[in-house]
Amino acid sequence: MVKTIPKKRFLSVLIKLKRNAMYAKANVFGLSHPVVVACSQELDTLLNRYQGIRAIQ
């Protein structure tokens, strides 16, 4: 039997991973580098999706 991870929990893990990746990139490239900005935007998208799920439940 395959266990499924609830969507909210899965997004929470993705958010933590993306945040850590953004911090690492910011330490190397600086906060205003396009790579860091793109990563930040991806994090924003994940956070918006997470907030949307929380509002429904």
Beta strands, then each sheet from edge to edge (+ up, - down):
end
